[in-house]
Amino acid sequence: MTSVLPYLVPFLMAAVLVVLIVGVVNFSRPNHSPRTSNRLMQWRVGLQLAAILVFLLIMLLTRH
């Protein structure tokens, strides 16, 4: 299990970046949906939280 965790952090960071870009593109459209913008923001915050928690878990598991 610990061998998967280091690969999970970059994956989550990339997912945050993708959701952020999709949110900016959605917001730049003239007829953007506020509901979609809100949903994308919720996903971004959730993915950021997951990335931070996985990073902290790695730090706790690898300390001596």
FENMOTA-V997131 format. One record per residue. N is the residue number from 0. PHI is phi in whole degrees, -180 to 180 (* if undefined). Layout:
N & PHI
N & PHI
//
This chain:
0 & *
1 & -68
2 & -76
3 & -85
4 & -58
5 & -62
6 & -83
7 & -75
8 & -63
9 & -62
10 & -63
11 & -66
12 & -65
13 & -66
14 & -64
15 & -61
16 & -63
17 & -63
18 & -65
19 & -63
20 & -65
21 & -61
22 & -65
23 & -66
24 & -63
25 & -63
26 & -70
27 & -79
28 & -73
29 & -64
30 & -113
31 & -71
32 & -92
33 & -62
34 & -66
35 & -67
36 & -61
37 & -65
38 & -64
39 & -65
40 & -65
41 & -63
42 & -63
43 & -63
44 & -64
45 & -64
46 & -68
47 & -64
48 & -61
49 & -62
50 & -64
51 & -66
52 & -65
53 & -66
54 & -62
55 & -64
56 & -63
57 & -61
58 & -63
59 & -70
60 & -77
61 & -102
62 & -76
63 & -110
//
